[in-house]
């Protein structure tokens, strides 16, 4: 197969983000429960549903490549969620709690944006058009979530600490 090394990397990264999205579901539930502001709770709830949909979209990507959808434990997501757990404990009930949660959530978003950005590039280079299309959709959703979290931080969460 031409470009087999890139294809192997692409599939490995696809498995990684598939596992990461599944791991994130638990983290989002914890974050929603810990959030104090209604707007932030809603954002975490919406992102949970979006993440479920993204997992289904990733299954379509695997199918478009004639692969069985299988993830692997994402060590990066594991670390980001462990850090989020520490923040939950440290800032529970604190006026800066929601700002801290947003910080943790945006670290996750930035990881996802980087991962999907690479996957889109790899898919385009290998002419996996359907995969590139789906992965681009997910990338845009992650970027939108990041912007929404910034809006909540600037209009509500960060102001609670001043």
N, CA, C and O of each residue as an XYZ file, in Angstrom:
648
protein
N       0.845     -1.180      0.000
C       0.000      0.000      0.000
C       0.892      1.245      0.000
O       1.792      1.385      0.828
N       0.620      2.134     -0.942
C       1.351      3.382     -0.987
C       1.044      4.176      0.275
O      -0.107      4.239      0.708
N       2.067      4.781      0.865
C       1.891      5.583      2.067
C       1.416      4.750      3.255
O       0.655      5.239      4.090
N       1.860      3.493      3.336
C       1.373      2.598      4.389
C       1.766      3.079      5.782
O       1.037      2.839      6.744
N       2.904      3.751      5.903
C       3.303      4.254      7.223
C       2.342      5.344      7.699
O       1.966      5.380      8.871
N       1.951      6.222      6.792
C       0.988      7.268      7.156
C      -0.370      6.644      7.458
O      -1.068      7.070      8.377
N      -0.735      5.637      6.680
C      -2.006      4.950      6.931
C      -1.999      4.301      8.325
O      -2.983      4.393      9.059
N      -0.909      3.660      8.677
C      -0.803      3.040     10.003
C      -0.917      4.086     11.102
O      -1.601      3.873     12.104
N      -0.250      5.211     10.913
C      -0.334      6.306     11.887
C      -1.759      6.827     11.975
O      -2.276      7.064     13.067
N      -2.386      7.004     10.825
C      -3.768      7.492     10.770
C      -4.699      6.564     11.556
O      -5.501      7.029     12.366
N      -4.595      5.277     11.322
C      -5.460      4.305     12.013
C      -5.165      4.311     13.506
O      -6.088      4.239     14.317
N      -3.896      4.395     13.878
C      -3.525      4.433     15.295
C      -4.109      5.678     15.973
O      -4.643      5.598     17.080
N      -4.002      6.812     15.307
C      -4.552      8.059     15.861
C      -6.081      8.012     15.901
O      -6.697      8.576     16.805
N      -6.680      7.352     14.940
C      -8.131      7.187     14.919
C      -8.590      6.348     16.117
O      -9.580      6.679     16.768
N      -7.870      5.272     16.400
C      -8.174      4.438     17.570
C      -7.995      5.233     18.858
O      -8.775      5.091     19.801
N      -6.972      6.062     18.888
C      -6.687      6.873     20.061
C      -7.818      7.864     20.353
O      -8.270      7.969     21.493
N      -8.274      8.585     19.332
C      -9.326      9.577     19.561
C     -10.665      8.889     19.826
O     -11.500      9.426     20.555
N     -10.875      7.729     19.253
C     -12.096      6.956     19.526
C     -12.128      6.578     21.009
O     -13.152      6.728     21.675
N     -11.003      6.092     21.512
C     -10.905      5.778     22.936
C     -11.037      7.022     23.796
O     -11.681      6.993     24.845
N     -10.427      8.118     23.351
C     -10.481      9.375     24.104
C     -11.908      9.878     24.246
O     -12.311     10.313     25.324
N     -12.673      9.822     23.165
C     -14.055     10.299     23.221
C     -14.883      9.458     24.196
O     -15.714      9.989     24.932
N     -14.651      8.153     24.197
C     -15.373      7.292     25.131
C     -14.979      7.610     26.577
O     -15.838      7.632     27.459
N     -13.700      7.853     26.822
C     -13.241      8.209     28.155
C     -13.846      9.545     28.591
O     -14.186      9.727     29.760
N     -13.974     10.463     27.657
C     -14.470     11.802     27.957
C     -15.907     11.793     28.462
O     -16.289     12.655     29.254
N     -16.704     10.831     28.015
C     -18.100     10.792     28.454
C     -18.214     10.797     29.981
O     -19.028     11.534     30.538
N     -17.414      9.991     30.650
C     -17.448      9.954     32.123
C     -17.007     11.286     32.707
O     -17.605     11.782     33.663
N     -15.966     11.859     32.135
C     -15.463     13.134     32.621
C     -16.485     14.251     32.495
O     -16.613     15.085     33.392
N     -17.207     14.272     31.394
C     -18.222     15.306     31.187
C     -19.358     15.190     32.204
O     -19.903     16.200     32.650
N     -19.707     13.971     32.563
C     -20.743     13.791     33.582
C     -20.295     14.392     34.912
O     -21.069     15.072     35.585
N     -19.053     14.140     35.284
C     -18.509     14.690     36.533
C     -18.462     16.213     36.486
O     -18.814     16.885     37.456
N     -18.027     16.750     35.352
C     -17.917     18.202     35.222
C     -19.287     18.868     35.299
O     -19.440     19.910     35.936
N     -20.272     18.272     34.656
C     -21.614     18.839     34.695
C     -22.135     18.863     36.135
O     -22.723     19.847     36.582
N     -21.909     17.777     36.835
C     -22.366     17.670     38.219
C     -21.681     18.706     39.119
O     -22.296     19.230     40.048
N     -20.415     18.994     38.840
C     -19.646     19.924     39.663
C     -19.879     21.395     39.304
O     -19.631     22.284     40.118
N     -20.353     21.641     38.089
C     -20.540     23.026     37.638
C     -21.606     23.712     38.474
O     -22.636     23.122     38.801
N     -21.343     24.961     38.812
C     -22.289     25.741     39.605
C     -23.241     26.550     38.731
O     -24.430     26.650     39.034
N     -22.733     27.120     37.664
C     -23.542     27.954     36.778
C     -24.395     27.117     35.833
O     -23.950     26.099     35.303
N     -25.610     27.560     35.636
C     -26.552     26.860     34.765
C     -26.038     26.801     33.320
O     -26.173     25.783     32.642
N     -25.452     27.904     32.871
C     -24.943     27.963     31.504
C     -23.846     26.915     31.295
O     -23.796     26.264     30.252
N     -22.973     26.757     32.284
C     -21.890     25.789     32.171
C     -22.422     24.364     32.265
O     -21.956     23.477     31.550
N     -23.388     24.143     33.138
C     -24.005     22.816     33.229
C     -24.603     22.420     31.882
O     -24.427     21.294     31.416
N     -25.302     23.353     31.275
C     -25.918     23.110     29.970
C     -24.856     22.843     28.904
O     -25.031     21.972     28.052
N     -23.760     23.593     28.953
C     -22.685     23.387     27.974
C     -22.101     21.980     28.108
O     -21.843     21.316     27.104
N     -21.893     21.523     29.352
C     -21.360     20.176     29.549
C     -22.372     19.118     29.113
O     -22.000     18.095     28.538
N     -23.635     19.366     29.387
C     -24.686     18.429     28.964
C     -24.740     18.344     27.434
O     -24.826     17.254     26.867
N     -24.690     19.496     26.782
C     -24.716     19.523     25.312
C     -23.487     18.848     24.726
O     -23.574     18.150     23.715
N     -22.341     19.059     25.365
C     -21.125     18.445     24.837
C     -21.132     16.932     25.047
O     -20.545     16.189     24.260
N     -21.792     16.484     26.099
C     -21.939     15.041     26.320
C     -22.698     14.410     25.141
O     -22.262     13.407     24.577
N     -23.819     15.007     24.785
C     -24.622     14.508     23.663
C     -23.818     14.591     22.364
O     -23.836     13.668     21.550
N     -23.120     15.700     22.184
C     -22.295     15.859     20.987
C     -21.202     14.790     20.936
O     -20.908     14.255     19.867
N     -20.605     14.479     22.077
C     -19.553     13.463     22.134
C     -20.117     12.090     21.779
O     -19.466     11.316     21.078
N     -21.313     11.786     22.255
C     -21.961     10.523     21.862
C     -22.127     10.462     20.347
O     -21.880      9.427     19.728
N     -22.549     11.581     19.757
C     -22.720     11.641     18.300
C     -21.384     11.532     17.576
O     -21.298     10.929     16.506
N     -20.346     12.115     18.160
C     -19.021     12.036     17.550
C     -18.503     10.597     17.547
O     -17.836     10.171     16.605
N     -18.813      9.865     18.595
C     -18.425      8.447     18.643
C     -19.091      7.693     17.490
O     -18.465      6.850     16.849
N     -20.360      8.002     17.233
C     -21.060      7.374     16.105
C     -20.431      7.792     14.775
O     -20.292      6.973     13.867
N     -20.055      9.054     14.661
C     -19.407      9.525     13.438
C     -18.062      8.829     13.238
O     -17.695      8.487     12.113
N     -17.331      8.623     14.331
C     -16.046      7.923     14.222
C     -16.251      6.484     13.761
O     -15.419      5.940     13.035
N     -17.348      5.872     14.177
C     -17.659      4.529     13.694
C     -17.842      4.549     12.169
O     -17.442      3.613     11.476
N     -18.449      5.627     11.660
C     -18.614      5.774     10.207
C     -17.255      5.895      9.524
O     -17.047      5.351      8.440
N     -16.332      6.612     10.166
C     -14.991      6.754      9.599
C     -14.324      5.388      9.492
O     -13.770      5.038      8.450
N     -14.383      4.621     10.577
C     -13.810      3.268     10.544
C     -14.444      2.457      9.413
O     -13.753      1.780      8.653
N     -15.773      2.539      9.319
C     -16.490      1.778      8.280
C     -16.049      2.208      6.881
O     -15.907      1.373      5.988
N     -15.833      3.515      6.691
C     -15.409      4.007      5.373
C     -14.030      3.475      4.982
O     -13.665      3.473      3.806
N     -13.275      3.027      5.977
C     -11.935      2.477      5.740
C     -11.934      0.945      5.786
O     -10.879      0.312      5.735
N     -13.137      0.363      5.883
C     -13.299     -1.091      6.011
C     -12.581     -1.639      7.252
O     -11.954     -2.697      7.216
N     -12.694     -0.887      8.341
C     -12.093     -1.293      9.610
C     -13.170     -1.426     10.678
O     -14.186     -0.731     10.648
N     -12.932     -2.327     11.616
C     -13.820     -2.471     12.763
C     -13.539     -1.328     13.734
O     -12.377     -1.070     14.050
N     -14.578     -0.635     14.219
C     -14.345      0.470     15.151
C     -13.804     -0.039     16.495
O     -14.497     -0.707     17.262
N     -12.559      0.303     16.737
C     -11.928     -0.155     17.969
C     -11.042      0.973     18.476
O     -10.249      1.549     17.731
N     -11.193      1.268     19.738
C     -10.371      2.301     20.334
C      -9.254      1.706     21.154
O      -9.139      0.491     21.317
N      -8.444      2.594     21.657
C      -7.413      2.191     22.600
C      -7.411      3.228     23.709
O      -7.903      4.342     23.535
N      -6.861      2.855     24.833
C      -6.819      3.778     25.954
C      -5.944      4.971     25.575
O      -4.779      4.816     25.207
N      -6.522      6.147     25.671
C      -5.807      7.366     25.324
C      -5.147      7.910     26.587
O      -5.820      8.403     27.492
N      -3.837      7.813     26.632
C      -3.101      8.256     27.813
C      -3.194      9.762     28.010
O      -3.212     10.240     29.144
N      -3.252     10.506     26.925
C      -3.383     11.961     27.034
C      -4.721     12.329     27.673
O      -4.768     13.154     28.585
N      -5.808     11.718     27.197
C      -7.120     12.016     27.761
C      -7.183     11.562     29.221
O      -7.766     12.240     30.068
N      -6.583     10.420     29.501
C      -6.541      9.930     30.873
C      -5.888     10.979     31.787
O      -6.395     11.268     32.870
N      -4.772     11.538     31.344
C      -4.089     12.557     32.127
C      -4.898     13.831     32.264
O      -4.950     14.421     33.343
N      -5.528     14.261     31.185
C      -6.354     15.465     31.235
C      -7.542     15.290     32.176
O      -7.912     16.218     32.895
N      -8.135     14.106     32.169
C      -9.275     13.846     33.052
C      -8.837     13.692     34.506
O      -9.578     14.057     35.419
N      -7.641     13.154     34.726
C      -7.112     13.097     36.093
C      -6.893     14.514     36.630
O      -7.200     14.809     37.785
N      -6.363     15.372     35.781
C      -6.172     16.767     36.172
C      -7.519     17.432     36.457
O      -7.634     18.208     37.405
N      -8.519     17.141     35.660
C      -9.860     17.683     35.894
C     -10.406     17.203     37.239
O     -11.030     17.973     37.969
N     -10.170     15.935     37.564
C     -10.600     15.410     38.867
C      -9.934     16.155     40.017
O     -10.576     16.461     41.021
N      -8.654     16.444     39.867
C      -7.939     17.209     40.901
C      -8.550     18.593     41.067
O      -8.723     19.079     42.184
N      -8.874     19.218     39.942
C      -9.497     20.543     39.972
C     -10.859     20.474     40.657
O     -11.215     21.356     41.438
N     -11.617     19.421     40.358
C     -12.935     19.258     40.974
C     -12.803     19.202     42.495
O     -13.571     19.837     43.218
N     -11.837     18.447     42.963
C     -11.621     18.321     44.406
C     -11.135     19.632     45.012
O     -11.635     20.069     46.048
N     -10.169     20.248     44.365
C      -9.530     21.443     44.912
C     -10.463     22.655     44.944
O     -10.401     23.461     45.873
N     -11.325     22.785     43.938
C     -12.159     23.979     43.826
C     -13.647     23.729     44.077
O     -14.483     24.565     43.731
N     -13.979     22.593     44.673
C     -15.378     22.279     44.953
C     -15.981     23.345     45.867
O     -15.474     23.597     46.960
N     -17.061     23.963     45.410
C     -17.748     24.986     46.187
C     -17.055     26.342     46.199
O     -17.578     27.286     46.791
N     -15.923     26.461     45.578
C     -15.150     27.703     45.522
C     -15.735     28.615     44.439
O     -16.213     28.119     43.419
N     -15.706     29.934     44.640
C     -16.192     30.838     43.589
C     -15.445     30.682     42.265
O     -15.984     31.004     41.206
N     -14.213     30.191     42.321
C     -13.432     29.987     41.099
C     -13.668     28.600     40.497
O     -13.023     28.225     39.518
N     -14.585     27.849     41.081
C     -14.818     26.477     40.632
C     -15.176     26.355     39.162
O     -14.604     25.529     38.452
N     -16.109     27.161     38.700
C     -16.514     27.070     37.295
C     -15.390     27.525     36.362
O     -15.210     26.959     35.284
N     -14.639     28.540     36.774
C     -13.500     28.982     35.964
C     -12.464     27.858     35.863
O     -11.874     27.640     34.805
N     -12.255     27.158     36.962
C     -11.312     26.038     36.970
C     -11.808     24.900     36.080
O     -11.024     24.285     35.357
N     -13.106     24.623     36.134
C     -13.684     23.583     35.274
C     -13.532     23.934     33.800
O     -13.211     23.075     32.978
N     -13.760     25.186     33.475
C     -13.626     25.620     32.085
C     -12.170     25.461     31.634
O     -11.904     25.038     30.509
N     -11.251     25.796     32.506
C      -9.837     25.628     32.187
C      -9.528     24.167     31.862
O      -8.871     23.871     30.864
N     -10.004     23.266     32.704
C      -9.785     21.831     32.477
C     -10.462     21.377     31.181
O      -9.880     20.623     30.402
N     -11.690     21.840     30.958
C     -12.435     21.444     29.764
C     -11.769     21.969     28.494
O     -11.754     21.282     27.473
N     -11.223     23.177     28.552
C     -10.581     23.718     27.355
C      -9.274     23.001     27.044
O      -8.882     22.911     25.880
N      -8.603     22.498     28.054
C      -7.408     21.685     27.791
C      -7.808     20.435     27.010
O      -7.112     20.021     26.082
N      -8.925     19.846     27.392
C      -9.441     18.681     26.667
C      -9.784     19.076     25.234
O      -9.418     18.383     24.284
N     -10.492     20.196     25.088
C     -10.883     20.644     23.744
C      -9.670     20.881     22.856
O      -9.676     20.518     21.680
N      -8.642     21.485     23.412
C      -7.458     21.780     22.607
C      -6.747     20.499     22.186
O      -6.199     20.422     21.086
N      -6.755     19.506     23.048
C      -6.201     18.203     22.674
C      -7.008     17.603     21.521
O      -6.449     17.096     20.549
N      -8.333     17.672     21.653
C      -9.193     17.118     20.604
C      -9.017     17.880     19.285
O      -8.973     17.271     18.217
N      -8.919     19.199     19.362
C      -8.731     20.004     18.157
C      -7.428     19.613     17.460
O      -7.394     19.466     16.239
N      -6.372     19.448     18.229
C      -5.085     19.036     17.647
C      -5.192     17.654     17.014
O      -4.691     17.429     15.912
N      -5.844     16.734     17.714
C      -5.980     15.366     17.201
C      -6.792     15.325     15.918
O      -6.382     14.706     14.935
N      -7.940     15.981     15.928
C      -8.782     15.966     14.729
C      -8.130     16.730     13.584
O      -8.292     16.352     12.424
N      -7.400     17.792     13.887
C      -6.693     18.526     12.840
C      -5.704     17.628     12.109
O      -5.623     17.648     10.881
N      -4.956     16.842     12.870
C      -4.002     15.904     12.259
C      -4.735     14.834     11.455
O      -4.333     14.507     10.339
N      -5.806     14.293     12.022
C      -6.553     13.249     11.327
C      -7.130     13.745      9.997
O      -7.107     13.028      8.997
N      -7.641     14.964      9.997
C      -8.179     15.537      8.757
C      -7.064     15.648      7.716
O      -7.251     15.284      6.555
N      -5.925     16.143      8.133
C      -4.794     16.290      7.215
C      -4.367     14.943      6.649
O      -4.168     14.806      5.442
N      -4.226     13.944      7.525
C      -3.829     12.608      7.064
C      -4.860     12.046      6.078
O      -4.502     11.505      5.032
N      -6.137     12.184      6.428
C      -7.198     11.650      5.560
C      -7.160     12.304      4.184
O      -7.307     11.628      3.166
N      -6.963     13.615      4.154
C      -6.893     14.315      2.867
C      -5.688     13.869      2.057
O      -5.793     13.672      0.846
N      -4.546     13.708      2.711
C      -3.331     13.288      2.004
C      -3.493     11.911      1.367
O      -2.911     11.629      0.320
N      -4.288     11.058      2.008
C      -4.471      9.696      1.489
C      -5.753      9.550      0.677
O      -6.136      8.439      0.310
N      -6.407     10.656      0.399
C      -7.643     10.671     -0.390
C      -8.765      9.838      0.230
O      -9.565      9.230     -0.482
N      -8.813      9.818      1.535
C      -9.940      9.207      2.254
C     -11.000     10.302      2.411
O     -11.180     10.866      3.490
N     -11.690     10.584      1.313
C     -12.587     11.737      1.259
C     -13.720     11.683      2.278
O     -14.006     12.679      2.943
N     -14.358     10.538      2.404
C     -15.469     10.406      3.359
C     -14.957     10.608      4.784
O     -15.579     11.315      5.577
N     -13.835      9.992      5.105
C     -13.239     10.146      6.435
C     -12.885     11.609      6.692
O     -13.159     12.137      7.770
N     -12.282     12.255      5.708
C     -11.891     13.663      5.852
C     -13.107     14.542      6.103
O     -13.060     15.460      6.921
N     -14.190     14.260      5.400
C     -15.425     15.042      5.562
C     -15.981     14.899      6.986
O     -16.306     15.895      7.633
N     -16.084     13.679      7.457
C     -16.632     13.427      8.799
C     -15.715     14.011      9.869
O     -16.181     14.658     10.806
N     -14.428     13.783      9.730
C     -13.479     14.286     10.721
C     -13.452     15.815     10.740
O     -13.268     16.416     11.799
N     -13.632     16.444      9.587
C     -13.710     17.908      9.519
C     -14.930     18.423     10.272
O     -14.858     19.446     10.952
N     -16.054     17.711     10.149
C     -17.265     18.088     10.894
C     -17.002     18.047     12.390
O     -17.364     18.971     13.118
N     -16.375     16.981     12.841
C     -16.080     16.846     14.273
C     -15.113     17.941     14.714
O     -15.288     18.526     15.783
N     -14.110     18.218     13.912
C     -13.150     19.267     14.234
C     -13.866     20.602     14.442
O     -13.575     21.320     15.398
N     -14.783     20.928     13.566
C     -15.536     22.185     13.697
C     -16.395     22.190     14.969
O     -16.527     23.225     15.621
N     -16.973     21.053     15.317
C     -17.752     20.965     16.558
C     -16.872     21.229     17.773
O     -17.284     21.916     18.708
N     -15.664     20.682     17.758
C     -14.738     20.888     18.884
C     -14.334     22.355     18.985
O     -14.243     22.902     20.084
N     -14.095     22.980     17.859
C     -13.743     24.404     17.861
C     -14.898     25.249     18.400
O     -14.686     26.198     19.156
N     -16.110     24.895     18.005
C     -17.293     25.620     18.476
C     -17.458     25.467     19.987
O     -17.795     26.431     20.676
N     -17.224     24.272     20.500
C     -17.307     24.039     21.943
C     -16.275     24.882     22.673
O     -16.575     25.460     23.718
N     -15.075     24.960     22.142
C     -14.024     25.769     22.758
C     -14.448     27.237     22.836
O     -14.259     27.884     23.866
N     -15.017     27.759     21.756
C     -15.482     29.146     21.728
C     -16.595     29.348     22.758
O     -16.613     30.353     23.468
N     -17.513     28.399     22.835
C     -18.624     28.491     23.793
C     -18.091     28.532     25.228
O     -18.571     29.314     26.048
N     -17.108     27.696     25.524
C     -16.518     27.695     26.872
C     -15.860     29.040     27.181
O     -15.963     29.539     28.302
N     -15.194     29.620     26.204
C     -14.586     30.944     26.399
C     -15.661     31.984     26.671
O     -15.497     32.837     27.543
N     -16.751     31.917     25.933
C     -17.857     32.866     26.149
C     -18.410     32.749     27.570
O     -18.663     33.762     28.222
N     -18.596     31.536     28.045
C     -19.105     31.325     29.406
C     -18.095     31.836     30.428
O     -18.473     32.444     31.430
N     -16.834     31.593     30.178
C     -15.792     32.073     31.084
C     -15.822     33.597     31.175
O     -15.780     34.167     32.265
N     -15.894     34.238     30.029
C     -15.818     35.701     29.994
C     -17.096     36.385     30.474
O     -17.036     37.491     31.012
N     -18.234     35.752     30.290
C     -19.500     36.398     30.657
C     -19.987     36.024     32.057
O     -20.852     36.694     32.620
N     -19.421     34.939     32.618
C     -19.988     34.449     33.864
C     -18.931     33.892     34.823
O     -18.721     34.448     35.901
N     -18.278     32.816     34.443
C     -17.433     32.050     35.370
C     -16.255     32.865     35.916
O     -16.018     32.883     37.123
N     -15.532     33.527     35.041
C     -14.373     34.298     35.505
C     -14.806     35.495     36.338
O     -14.084     35.917     37.241
N     -15.964     36.037     36.046
C     -16.456     37.212     36.788
C     -16.828     36.857     38.223
O     -16.793     37.714     39.105
N     -17.185     35.598     38.459
C     -17.561     35.157     39.806
C     -16.374     35.176     40.756
O     -16.552     35.154     41.974
N     -15.172     35.218     40.210
C     -13.969     35.186     41.046
C     -13.439     36.574     41.362
O     -12.547     36.719     42.198
N     -13.979     37.605     40.700
C     -13.471     38.968     40.865
C     -14.102     39.645     42.069
O     -13.792     40.800     42.361
